[in-house]
Amino acid sequence: MPFGQTSTGVTHCFALRLEDPGWSHWRPGQFVMVRHPSFGLELIWGRAFSISRLVSSGLSLFIQAQGRGSERLSAANPGDKVTVWGPLGNGFAIQDKRTLMLAGGVGIAPFLAYAENHPTPHKLELIFGHRLPLETYPFDNAKTLVPEMTVSSFHERSPEDLPVFLEMVDEAIMNHATSGLVLACGPTPFLRAVKQMAAKHGAMAQLSLENKMGCGVGACLGCVIKDTKGENVQVCSKGPVFWSHKIEL
């Protein structure tokens, strides 16, 4: 599948744009597995990435180059062909109610598609926490694509800033606890904090996990977590989106 690549100007993150896969059905929060020929025999598995956008011009993924697979994808050239399989997993619930989207770092990726496909985007609020400069991420894209939703960002410049951000998140979850929905995507410690806050305030929350995945279809068992019944569940096939009260983190 031919694709083009656009750098954000910061080496750590980039947008990978693929040809329209022609899917008949998909949901924001689902993901794809991508494998570049340069992986060769050294990198056996593909790499999992959230679907950032899917429009008539193609499929967009937002990627942070932090491992061998993503680094090689960042070095790919326009016109290269990659192997893609998906859409995989399950996506976020889309409900006609006030919905709070909590994103940490590259966890902002699935919320572009979510906001763009929501029937009542004026009921959406996005809070985005990040460590790299804001222009590294597609935050302005979110504001431009869906101007009806409320957006805010928080730059964590040092560890001392984290409690301030978490206090902001806690207050927002509390405000959505009565009749709203809370969605979160980001690093596991961030999701763990959201899970605890949702439980404290009685909020309905869904978390999108970023566990490392091998096959993407539940066969290799490399992404298994425990649910609240103590049973193993595969993040790739049973998630990556879970109701927060049904999993252990």
RODREN-876157 format. One record per residue: residue number from 0; residue in one letter; x, y, z of N, C-alpha, C in turn. Coordinates in nm, 3 decimals, always signed. Layout:
 pake mardren     nc1     nc2     nc3    cac1    cac2    cac3     cc1     cc2     cc3
  NUM       a       X       Y       Z       X       Y       Z       X       Y       Z
...
***
This chain:
 pake mardren     nc1     nc2     nc3    cac1    cac2    cac3     cc1     cc2     cc3
    0       m  +0.086  -0.119  +0.000  +0.000  +0.000  +0.000  +0.089  +0.124  +0.000
    1       p  +0.078  +0.209  -0.103  +0.163  +0.328  -0.104  +0.122  +0.425  +0.005
    2       f  +0.217  +0.501  +0.056  +0.185  +0.598  +0.159  +0.282  +0.713  +0.154
    3       g  +0.240  +0.824  +0.212  +0.327  +0.939  +0.225  +0.355  +0.965  +0.371
    4       q  +0.456  +1.039  +0.399  +0.495  +1.064  +0.538  +0.513  +1.213  +0.558
    5       t  +0.463  +1.263  +0.669  +0.476  +1.404  +0.699  +0.538  +1.421  +0.836
    6       s  +0.648  +1.490  +0.844  +0.710  +1.515  +0.973  +0.643  +1.633  +1.041
    7       t  +0.631  +1.628  +1.173  +0.577  +1.739  +1.248  +0.682  +1.844  +1.275
    8       g  +0.808  +1.816  +1.238  +0.915  +1.909  +1.267  +0.992  +1.871  +1.391
    9       v  +0.942  +1.775  +1.466  +1.012  +1.723  +1.583  +1.036  +1.576  +1.558
   10       t  +1.159  +1.533  +1.579  +1.197  +1.400  +1.534  +1.122  +1.289  +1.606
   11       h  +1.069  +1.314  +1.722  +1.009  +1.206  +1.800  +0.874  +1.162  +1.747
   12       c  +0.802  +1.248  +1.679  +0.666  +1.217  +1.636  +0.649  +1.245  +1.487
   13       f  +0.562  +1.169  +1.426  +0.534  +1.192  +1.285  +0.397  +1.137  +1.251
   14       a  +0.342  +1.186  +1.142  +0.215  +1.136  +1.091  +0.245  +1.041  +0.975
   15       l  +0.184  +0.926  +0.978  +0.198  +0.828  +0.871  +0.066  +0.822  +0.797
   16       r  +0.069  +0.857  +0.670  -0.054  +0.861  +0.593  -0.055  +0.747  +0.491
   17       l  -0.162  +0.668  +0.496  -0.175  +0.550  +0.411  -0.292  +0.568  +0.315
   18       e  -0.287  +0.492  +0.212  -0.397  +0.492  +0.115  -0.525  +0.445  +0.183
   19       d  -0.640  +0.497  +0.141  -0.770  +0.457  +0.196  -0.786  +0.305  +0.185
   20       p  -0.802  +0.236  +0.300  -0.813  +0.089  +0.293  -0.948  +0.041  +0.244
   21       g  -1.046  +0.130  +0.233  -1.176  +0.090  +0.180  -1.261  +0.009  +0.275
   22       w  -1.241  +0.029  +0.406  -1.321  -0.045  +0.504  -1.468  -0.001  +0.496
   23       s  -1.559  -0.096  +0.516  -1.701  -0.063  +0.521  -1.743  -0.024  +0.662
   24       h  -1.674  -0.075  +0.764  -1.708  -0.044  +0.903  -1.580  -0.031  +0.984
   25       w  -1.580  +0.065  +1.075  -1.472  +0.079  +1.172  -1.522  +0.176  +1.280
   26       r  -1.454  +0.178  +1.395  -1.495  +0.266  +1.505  -1.373  +0.337  +1.561
   27       p  -1.388  +0.463  +1.596  -1.277  +0.535  +1.663  -1.237  +0.461  +1.790
   28       g  -1.108  +0.444  +1.808  -1.055  +0.367  +1.919  -0.997  +0.234  +1.873
   29       q  -1.036  +0.189  +1.753  -0.976  +0.068  +1.698  -0.834  +0.099  +1.650
   30       f  -0.761  -0.006  +1.615  -0.622  +0.014  +1.575  -0.588  -0.072  +1.455
   31       v  -0.470  -0.050  +1.401  -0.418  -0.133  +1.292  -0.279  -0.183  +1.330
   32       m  -0.239  -0.292  +1.268  -0.102  -0.340  +1.278  -0.031  -0.303  +1.148
   33       v  +0.091  -0.252  +1.160  +0.166  -0.207  +1.043  +0.303  -0.274  +1.042
   34       r  +0.341  -0.318  +0.925  +0.474  -0.380  +0.912  +0.541  -0.330  +0.784
   35       h  +0.663  -0.279  +0.799  +0.740  -0.226  +0.686  +0.841  -0.332  +0.640
   36       p  +0.868  -0.340  +0.510  +0.964  -0.441  +0.461  +1.100  -0.433  +0.530
   37       s  +1.138  -0.313  +0.577  +1.269  -0.300  +0.642  +1.276  -0.375  +0.775
   38       f  +1.160  -0.419  +0.826  +1.163  -0.497  +0.950  +1.239  -0.628  +0.928
   39       g  +1.227  -0.682  +0.804  +1.298  -0.805  +0.769  +1.272  -0.918  +0.865
   40       l  +1.373  -0.997  +0.891  +1.361  -1.107  +0.986  +1.399  -1.064  +1.127
   41       e  +1.447  -0.942  +1.141  +1.490  -0.894  +1.272  +1.370  -0.858  +1.359
   42       l  +1.270  -0.792  +1.298  +1.150  -0.756  +1.370  +1.035  -0.840  +1.314
   43       i  +1.003  -0.945  +1.382  +0.906  -1.042  +1.331  +0.765  -0.984  +1.328
   44       w  +0.729  -0.913  +1.434  +0.591  -0.867  +1.449  +0.571  -0.729  +1.387
   45       g  +0.447  -0.700  +1.353  +0.412  -0.564  +1.315  +0.402  -0.476  +1.438
   46       r  +0.365  -0.353  +1.419  +0.349  -0.260  +1.530  +0.206  -0.206  +1.531
   47       a  +0.151  -0.191  +1.650  +0.011  -0.149  +1.664  +0.002  +0.003  +1.679
   48       f  -0.093  +0.063  +1.606  -0.114  +0.208  +1.616  -0.263  +0.238  +1.610
   49       s  -0.307  +0.331  +1.694  -0.446  +0.375  +1.691  -0.477  +0.442  +1.558
   50       i  -0.602  +0.427  +1.515  -0.648  +0.499  +1.397  -0.671  +0.644  +1.438
   51       s  -0.597  +0.734  +1.375  -0.612  +0.875  +1.409  -0.723  +0.941  +1.328
   52       r  -0.724  +0.915  +1.198  -0.831  +0.964  +1.111  -0.847  +0.868  +0.994
   53       l  -0.968  +0.859  +0.943  -0.991  +0.789  +0.818  -1.091  +0.868  +0.738
   54       v  -1.044  +0.931  +0.632  -1.128  +1.012  +0.544  -1.102  +0.967  +0.401
   55       s  -1.169  +1.029  +0.306  -1.159  +0.984  +0.168  -1.016  +0.993  +0.113
   56       s  -0.936  +1.084  +0.170  -0.799  +1.098  +0.122  -0.704  +0.994  +0.180
   57       g  -0.750  +0.917  +0.281  -0.665  +0.812  +0.333  -0.674  +0.792  +0.482
   58       l  -0.593  +0.698  +0.529  -0.585  +0.661  +0.671  -0.464  +0.730  +0.734
   59       s  -0.485  +0.795  +0.848  -0.376  +0.866  +0.916  -0.348  +0.802  +1.050
   60       l  -0.219  +0.785  +1.078  -0.173  +0.736  +1.208  -0.079  +0.840  +1.265
   61       f  -0.086  +0.862  +1.396  +0.008  +0.953  +1.461  +0.098  +0.870  +1.549
   62       i  +0.229  +0.879  +1.526  +0.324  +0.784  +1.585  +0.437  +0.855  +1.656
   63       q  +0.474  +0.804  +1.772  +0.595  +0.851  +1.840  +0.704  +0.748  +1.817
   64       a  +0.814  +0.792  +1.760  +0.925  +0.702  +1.729  +1.005  +0.675  +1.855
   65       q  +0.976  +0.564  +1.919  +1.042  +0.534  +2.046  +1.089  +0.389  +2.054
   66       g  +1.085  +0.318  +1.944  +1.134  +0.181  +1.941  +1.184  +0.150  +1.802
   67       r  +1.236  +0.028  +1.784  +1.297  -0.006  +1.656  +1.195  -0.004  +1.541
   68       g  +1.073  -0.052  +1.568  +0.972  -0.055  +1.463  +0.928  +0.084  +1.420
   69       s  +0.893  +0.166  +1.518  +0.846  +0.301  +1.485  +0.958  +0.387  +1.429
   70       e  +1.082  +0.365  +1.474  +1.195  +0.438  +1.417  +1.211  +0.404  +1.269
   71       r  +1.194  +0.279  +1.234  +1.208  +0.240  +1.093  +1.093  +0.297  +1.010
   72       l  +0.974  +0.301  +1.068  +0.862  +0.362  +0.996  +0.887  +0.511  +0.973
   73       s  +0.950  +0.576  +1.072  +0.975  +0.719  +1.057  +1.075  +0.747  +0.946
   74       a  +1.156  +0.646  +0.911  +1.257  +0.663  +0.806  +1.206  +0.619  +0.669
   75       a  +1.080  +0.576  +0.661  +1.025  +0.529  +0.533  +1.008  +0.646  +0.437
   76       n  +1.000  +0.615  +0.311  +0.988  +0.717  +0.207  +0.849  +0.714  +0.144
   77       p  +0.803  +0.830  +0.094  +0.676  +0.832  +0.023  +0.677  +0.730  -0.091
   78       g  +0.569  +0.654  -0.100  +0.561  +0.553  -0.204  +0.602  +0.415  -0.159
   79       d  +0.667  +0.406  -0.043  +0.698  +0.273  +0.012  +0.568  +0.197  +0.034
   80       k  +0.579  +0.068  +0.034  +0.463  -0.017  +0.061  +0.479  -0.084  +0.197
   81       v  +0.371  -0.082  +0.273  +0.370  -0.148  +0.402  +0.255  -0.247  +0.406
   82       t  +0.266  -0.343  +0.498  +0.157  -0.437  +0.521  +0.074  -0.387  +0.637
   83       v  -0.058  -0.377  +0.617  -0.149  -0.327  +0.720  -0.260  -0.428  +0.738
   84       w  -0.291  -0.462  +0.864  -0.412  -0.542  +0.888  -0.495  -0.476  +0.998
   85       g  -0.626  -0.469  +0.970  -0.717  -0.402  +1.059  -0.846  -0.369  +0.987
   86       p  -0.942  -0.298  +1.045  -0.935  -0.246  +1.181  -0.949  -0.357  +1.283
   87       l  -0.880  -0.342  +1.397  -0.874  -0.446  +1.498  -0.926  -0.395  +1.632
   88       g  -0.967  -0.490  +1.717  -1.013  -0.455  +1.851  -1.148  -0.387  +1.850
   89       n  -1.183  -0.333  +1.966  -1.309  -0.258  +1.975  -1.280  -0.112  +2.002
   90       g  -1.378  -0.029  +1.974  -1.358  +0.115  +1.986  -1.430  +0.175  +2.105
   91       f  -1.425  +0.307  +2.113  -1.492  +0.380  +2.221  -1.643  +0.382  +2.198
   92       a  -1.719  +0.387  +2.307  -1.864  +0.407  +2.299  -1.892  +0.549  +2.251
   93       i  -1.987  +0.562  +2.164  -2.032  +0.694  +2.118  -2.175  +0.713  +2.168
   94       q  -2.192  +0.802  +2.264  -2.322  +0.824  +2.327  -2.359  +0.971  +2.319
   95       d  -2.489  +0.995  +2.312  -2.537  +1.132  +2.302  -2.545  +1.194  +2.441
   96       k  -2.429  +1.216  +2.501  -2.420  +1.276  +2.633  -2.287  +1.352  +2.644
   97       r  -2.276  +1.434  +2.744  -2.150  +1.505  +2.767  -2.037  +1.404  +2.781
   98       t  -1.933  +1.422  +2.702  -1.823  +1.324  +2.700  -1.691  +1.395  +2.718
   99       l  -1.616  +1.349  +2.816  -1.484  +1.403  +2.847  -1.378  +1.312  +2.788
  100       m  -1.291  +1.368  +2.703  -1.182  +1.292  +2.644  -1.051  +1.335  +2.711
  101       l  -0.983  +1.240  +2.773  -0.858  +1.267  +2.843  -0.745  +1.200  +2.767
  102       a  -0.652  +1.280  +2.718  -0.545  +1.227  +2.634  -0.410  +1.262  +2.695
  103       g  -0.320  +1.163  +2.697  -0.183  +1.186  +2.741  -0.086  +1.155  +2.629
  104       g  -0.008  +1.253  +2.584  +0.091  +1.232  +2.479  +0.028  +1.185  +2.349
  105       v  +0.082  +1.076  +2.292  +0.028  +1.024  +2.166  -0.111  +0.964  +2.185
  106       g  -0.158  +0.959  +2.308  -0.295  +0.916  +2.335  -0.399  +1.009  +2.276
  107       i  -0.357  +1.120  +2.221  -0.451  +1.211  +2.155  -0.498  +1.153  +2.021
  108       a  -0.422  +1.059  +1.965  -0.447  +1.010  +1.828  -0.591  +0.965  +1.805
  109       p  -0.648  +0.873  +1.885  -0.783  +0.824  +1.852  -0.892  +0.927  +1.872
  110       f  -0.864  +1.033  +1.947  -0.970  +1.130  +1.975  -0.997  +1.224  +1.857
  111       l  -0.905  +1.231  +1.762  -0.937  +1.307  +1.641  -1.051  +1.239  +1.567
  112       a  -1.038  +1.107  +1.548  -1.144  +1.033  +1.479  -1.272  +1.033  +1.562
  113       y  -1.257  +1.022  +1.693  -1.376  +1.017  +1.778  -1.456  +1.147  +1.766
  114       a  -1.389  +1.260  +1.779  -1.458  +1.389  +1.774  -1.518  +1.413  +1.636
  115       e  -1.443  +1.373  +1.534  -1.487  +1.397  +1.397  -1.611  +1.316  +1.362
  116       n  -1.631  +1.202  +1.429  -1.743  +1.113  +1.398  -1.853  +1.118  +1.503
  117       h  -1.845  +1.211  +1.598  -1.947  +1.218  +1.703  -2.069  +1.297  +1.653
  118       p  -2.191  +1.246  +1.683  -2.310  +1.314  +1.630  -2.339  +1.447  +1.698
  119       t  -2.288  +1.467  +1.819  -2.312  +1.593  +1.890  -2.180  +1.645  +1.946
  120       p  -2.093  +1.694  +1.858  -1.958  +1.734  +1.903  -1.956  +1.850  +2.001
  121       h  -2.064  +1.928  +2.008  -2.066  +2.038  +2.104  -2.071  +1.986  +2.248
  122       k  -2.099  +1.857  +2.266  -2.101  +1.798  +2.400  -1.966  +1.739  +2.440
  123       l  -1.866  +1.756  +2.354  -1.734  +1.697  +2.379  -1.640  +1.797  +2.445
  124       e  -1.557  +1.746  +2.535  -1.448  +1.824  +2.594  -1.321  +1.742  +2.589
  125       l  -1.213  +1.802  +2.541  -1.083  +1.735  +2.533  -0.985  +1.804  +2.626
  126       i  -0.924  +1.725  +2.715  -0.814  +1.775  +2.798  -0.690  +1.696  +2.760
  127       f  -0.587  +1.766  +2.721  -0.467  +1.703  +2.665  -0.345  +1.738  +2.749
  128       g  -0.282  +1.636  +2.805  -0.157  +1.654  +2.879  -0.039  +1.606  +2.795
  129       h  +0.069  +1.685  +2.796  +0.183  +1.651  +2.709  +0.313  +1.699  +2.772
  130       r  +0.424  +1.633  +2.732  +0.557  +1.671  +2.778  +0.638  +1.740  +2.669
  131       l  +0.625  +1.691  +2.546  +0.691  +1.758  +2.434  +0.615  +1.886  +2.400
  132       p  +0.676  +1.976  +2.323  +0.605  +2.100  +2.284  +0.471  +2.068  +2.217
  133       l  +0.373  +2.154  +2.240  +0.237  +2.129  +2.192  +0.231  +2.110  +2.041
  134       e  +0.316  +2.184  +1.968  +0.312  +2.173  +1.823  +0.360  +2.037  +1.772
  135       t  +0.416  +1.955  +1.862  +0.454  +1.820  +1.824  +0.333  +1.734  +1.793
  136       y  +0.220  +1.768  +1.853  +0.100  +1.684  +1.847  -0.007  +1.748  +1.757
  137       p  -0.104  +1.669  +1.713  -0.212  +1.723  +1.628  -0.321  +1.793  +1.710
  138       f  -0.281  +1.870  +1.809  -0.379  +1.937  +1.894  -0.454  +2.046  +1.816
  139       d  -0.380  +2.124  +1.738  -0.447  +2.228  +1.658  -0.539  +2.166  +1.553
  140       n  -0.502  +2.048  +1.503  -0.589  +1.979  +1.409  -0.723  +1.949  +1.472
  141       a  -0.720  +1.906  +1.598  -0.845  +1.874  +1.668  -0.934  +1.998  +1.677
  142       k  -0.874  +2.111  +1.710  -0.953  +2.234  +1.722  -1.010  +2.276  +1.587
  143       t  -0.931  +2.256  +1.482  -0.976  +2.297  +1.350  -1.083  +2.202  +1.294
  144       l  -1.062  +2.074  +1.314  -1.155  +1.976  +1.259  -1.291  +1.981  +1.326
  145       v  -1.291  +2.003  +1.458  -1.416  +2.001  +1.534  -1.421  +2.125  +1.624
  146       p  -1.449  +2.241  +1.566  -1.447  +2.364  +1.645  -1.555  +2.371  +1.752
  147       e  -1.656  +2.284  +1.742  -1.766  +2.288  +1.841  -1.724  +2.236  +1.978
  148       m  -1.623  +2.153  +1.985  -1.589  +2.095  +2.114  -1.497  +2.187  +2.194
  149       t  -1.496  +2.164  +2.325  -1.412  +2.241  +2.416  -1.277  +2.172  +2.429
  150       v  -1.169  +2.248  +2.416  -1.036  +2.186  +2.425  -0.947  +2.267  +2.520
  151       s  -0.859  +2.196  +2.586  -0.758  +2.261  +2.671  -0.636  +2.170  +2.676
  152       s  -0.522  +2.229  +2.706  -0.398  +2.151  +2.712  -0.319  +2.188  +2.836
  153       f  -0.232  +2.095  +2.875  -0.147  +2.119  +2.991  -0.008  +2.067  +2.959
  154       h  +0.092  +2.153  +2.968  +0.231  +2.115  +2.939  +0.302  +2.078  +3.068
  155       e  +0.337  +1.951  +3.080  +0.411  +1.904  +3.198  +0.561  +1.923  +3.172
  156       r  +0.615  +2.029  +3.225  +0.756  +2.061  +3.201  +0.849  +1.995  +3.301
  157       s  +0.796  +1.956  +3.416  +0.876  +1.891  +3.519  +0.784  +1.800  +3.600
  158       p  +0.841  +1.706  +3.674  +0.757  +1.617  +3.757  +0.670  +1.694  +3.856
  159       e  +0.715  +1.813  +3.895  +0.638  +1.891  +3.992  +0.506  +1.940  +3.933
  160       d  +0.494  +1.940  +3.798  +0.371  +1.986  +3.734  +0.261  +1.879  +3.736
  161       l  +0.299  +1.754  +3.754  +0.203  +1.645  +3.741  +0.085  +1.656  +3.838
  162       p  +0.107  +1.686  +3.966  -0.009  +1.697  +4.057  -0.110  +1.803  +4.011
  163       v  -0.061  +1.911  +3.950  -0.152  +2.016  +3.902  -0.240  +1.961  +3.790
  164       f  -0.178  +1.888  +3.698  -0.254  +1.829  +3.587  -0.356  +1.727  +3.640
  165       l  -0.313  +1.643  +3.732  -0.404  +1.542  +3.785  -0.519  +1.606  +3.861
  166       e  -0.495  +1.717  +3.925  -0.603  +1.788  +3.993  -0.705  +1.839  +3.890
  167       m  -0.655  +1.889  +3.775  -0.743  +1.934  +3.668  -0.828  +1.819  +3.616
  168       v  -0.764  +1.703  +3.596  -0.834  +1.585  +3.546  -0.939  +1.538  +3.647
  169       d  -0.901  +1.538  +3.772  -0.993  +1.492  +3.878  -1.119  +1.579  +3.881
  170       e  -1.102  +1.708  +3.874  -1.217  +1.799  +3.876  -1.305  +1.777  +3.753
  171       a  -1.243  +1.756  +3.637  -1.322  +1.734  +3.515  -1.400  +1.604  +3.522
  172       i  -1.338  +1.499  +3.574  -1.409  +1.371  +3.589  -1.525  +1.388  +3.686
  173       m  -1.504  +1.459  +3.794  -1.612  +1.482  +3.891  -1.730  +1.553  +3.823
  174       n  -1.699  +1.649  +3.736  -1.805  +1.725  +3.668  -1.880  +1.641  +3.566
  175       h  -1.823  +1.529  +3.524  -1.889  +1.442  +3.426  -1.947  +1.317  +3.492
  176       a  -1.937  +1.307  +3.622  -1.974  +1.182  +3.690  -2.123  +1.155  +3.688
  177       t  -2.205  +1.258  +3.697  -2.350  +1.237  +3.713  -2.416  +1.182  +3.588
  178       s  -2.393  +1.246  +3.475  -2.463  +1.205  +3.354  -2.372  +1.207  +3.232
  179       g  -2.243  +1.200  +3.252  -2.150  +1.207  +3.140  -2.073  +1.079  +3.120
  180       l  -1.984  +1.083  +3.023  -1.899  +0.970  +2.989  -1.755  +1.018  +2.987
  181       v  -1.665  +0.936  +3.040  -1.523  +0.971  +3.044  -1.445  +0.870  +2.960
  182       l  -1.361  +0.919  +2.872  -1.275  +0.835  +2.789  -1.131  +0.877  +2.809
  183       a  -1.040  +0.781  +2.810  -0.899  +0.816  +2.831  -0.809  +0.728  +2.747
  184       c  -0.699  +0.787  +2.701  -0.597  +0.714  +2.625  -0.463  +0.777  +2.656
  185       g  -0.365  +0.694  +2.691  -0.233  +0.747  +2.722  -0.151  +0.642  +2.796
  186       p  -0.042  +0.683  +2.858  +0.045  +0.589  +2.930  -0.030  +0.520  +3.045
  187       t  +0.014  +0.401  +3.080  -0.054  +0.323  +3.184  -0.066  +0.396  +3.317
  188       p  +0.038  +0.464  +3.368  +0.020  +0.536  +3.497  -0.091  +0.641  +3.489
  189       f  -0.104  +0.707  +3.375  -0.211  +0.805  +3.355  -0.347  +0.736  +3.357
  190       l  -0.358  +0.623  +3.287  -0.484  +0.550  +3.285  -0.518  +0.495  +3.423
  191       r  -0.417  +0.454  +3.496  -0.442  +0.404  +3.633  -0.500  +0.515  +3.720
  192       a  -0.447  +0.636  +3.705  -0.499  +0.749  +3.783  -0.642  +0.781  +3.742
  193       v  -0.672  +0.777  +3.613  -0.809  +0.803  +3.565  -0.904  +0.697  +3.620
  194       k  -0.861  +0.573  +3.618  -0.945  +0.464  +3.671  -0.980  +0.489  +3.818
  195       q  -0.880  +0.529  +3.896  -0.904  +0.554  +4.039  -0.997  +0.674  +4.059
  196       m  -0.978  +0.778  +3.980  -1.065  +0.896  +3.993  -1.208  +0.864  +3.951
  197       a  -1.224  +0.787  +3.845  -1.358  +0.750  +3.800  -1.430  +0.669  +3.907
  198       a  -1.358  +0.579  +3.970  -1.419  +0.500  +4.077  -1.456  +0.589  +4.195
  199       k  -1.370  +0.684  +4.226  -1.398  +0.774  +4.340  -1.523  +0.856  +4.317
  200       h  -1.543  +0.903  +4.194  -1.657  +0.991  +4.164  -1.777  +0.916  +4.107
  201       g  -1.764  +0.785  +4.086  -1.875  +0.709  +4.029  -1.901  +0.740  +3.884
  202       a  -1.796  +0.774  +3.810  -1.811  +0.808  +3.668  -1.797  +0.684  +3.581
  203       m  -1.874  +0.679  +3.474  -1.858  +0.573  +3.375  -1.739  +0.611  +3.286
  204       a  -1.641  +0.523  +3.280  -1.518  +0.557  +3.208  -1.471  +0.440  +3.123
  205       q  -1.415  +0.473  +3.009  -1.350  +0.375  +2.924  -1.203  +0.413  +2.907
  206       l  -1.116  +0.312  +2.909  -0.973  +0.333  +2.895  -0.923  +0.258  +2.772
  207       s  -0.837  +0.324  +2.695  -0.773  +0.259  +2.581  -0.629  +0.227  +2.619
  208       l  -0.598  +0.099  +2.631  -0.466  +0.056  +2.676  -0.364  +0.056  +2.562
  209       e  -0.238  +0.081  +2.599  -0.131  +0.087  +2.499  -0.033  -0.029  +2.516
  210       n  -0.083  -0.146  +2.560  +0.006  -0.261  +2.577  +0.074  -0.299  +2.445
  211       k  +0.194  -0.351  +2.457  +0.263  -0.399  +2.338  +0.189  -0.521  +2.283
  212       m  +0.171  -0.524  +2.153  +0.098  -0.632  +2.088  +0.186  -0.697  +1.982
  213       g  +0.172  -0.830  +1.968  +0.249  -0.900  +1.868  +0.167  -0.927  +1.743
  214       c  +0.064  -1.010  +1.758  -0.014  -1.049  +1.641  -0.131  -0.955  +1.613
  215       g  -0.190  -0.898  +1.718  -0.305  -0.808  +1.700  -0.438  -0.878  +1.693
  216       v  -0.440  -1.011  +1.700  -0.567  -1.084  +1.684  -0.591  -1.184  +1.796
  217       g  -0.518  -1.172  +1.907  -0.545  -1.256  +2.023  -0.478  -1.391  +2.024
  218       a  -0.384  -1.416  +1.934  -0.323  -1.548  +1.924  -0.195  -1.564  +2.005
  219       c  -0.113  -1.457  +2.011  +0.020  -1.473  +2.071  +0.018  -1.453  +2.222
  220       l  -0.087  -1.395  +2.277  -0.105  -1.372  +2.421  +0.002  -1.280  +2.479
  221       g  +0.061  -1.197  +2.396  +0.165  -1.107  +2.443  +0.114  -0.982  +2.513
  222       c  -0.015  -0.956  +2.506  -0.070  -0.831  +2.560  -0.169  -0.854  +2.673
  223       v  -0.167  -0.973  +2.732  -0.270  -1.013  +2.828  -0.266  -0.929  +2.956
  224       i  -0.386  -0.897  +3.005  -0.401  -0.832  +3.136  -0.503  -0.912  +3.217
  225       k  -0.526  -0.871  +3.341  -0.626  -0.935  +3.425  -0.752  -0.849  +3.429
  226       d  -0.868  -0.914  +3.420  -0.991  -0.840  +3.446  -1.024  -0.849  +3.594
  227       t  -1.132  -0.786  +3.635  -1.162  -0.781  +3.778  -1.210  -0.915  +3.833
  228       k  -1.233  -1.012  +3.745  -1.267  -1.148  +3.789  -1.142  -1.234  +3.804
  229       g  -1.027  -1.175  +3.772  -0.902  -1.249  +3.781  -0.869  -1.331  +3.658
  230       e  -0.944  -1.310  +3.552  -0.922  -1.388  +3.430  -0.833  -1.310  +3.332
  231       n  -0.756  -1.384  +3.254  -0.671  -1.322  +3.153  -0.755  -1.278  +3.033
  232       v  -0.729  -1.159  +2.984  -0.796  -1.110  +2.863  -0.691  -1.048  +2.771
  233       q  -0.709  -1.069  +2.642  -0.616  -1.013  +2.545  -0.658  -0.870  +2.513
  234       v  -0.562  -0.779  +2.529  -0.591  -0.637  +2.500  -0.624  -0.617  +2.352
  235       c  -0.556  -0.691  +2.265  -0.574  -0.667  +2.121  -0.712  -0.707  +2.072
  236       s  -0.765  -0.820  +2.119  -0.892  -0.868  +2.067  -1.011  -0.834  +2.156
  237       k  -0.988  -0.822  +2.287  -1.097  -0.785  +2.379  -1.099  -0.634  +2.404
  238       g  -0.990  -0.567  +2.379  -0.978  -0.422  +2.392  -0.946  -0.365  +2.257
  239       p  -0.865  -0.262  +2.244  -0.786  -0.201  +2.353  -0.870  -0.113  +2.445
  240       v  -1.000  -0.093  +2.410  -1.085  -0.008  +2.494  -1.163  -0.097  +2.591
  241       f  -1.151  -0.067  +2.720  -1.222  -0.141  +2.825  -1.296  -0.044  +2.916
  242       w  -1.408  -0.089  +2.972  -1.469  -0.013  +3.081  -1.376  -0.020  +3.201
  243       s  -1.351  +0.091  +3.263  -1.247  +0.098  +3.367  -1.276  +0.007  +3.486
  244       h  -1.404  -0.016  +3.516  -1.438  -0.096  +3.633  -1.429  -0.246  +3.606
  245       k  -1.392  -0.284  +3.484  -1.388  -0.426  +3.450  -1.247  -0.481  +3.435
  246       i  -1.145  -0.395  +3.453  -1.007  -0.443  +3.437  -0.922  -0.398  +3.556
  247       e  -0.812  -0.472  +3.577  -0.712  -0.435  +3.676  -0.598  -0.362  +3.607
  248       l  -0.550  -0.257  +3.670  -0.434  -0.185  +3.617  -0.331  -0.167  +3.727
***
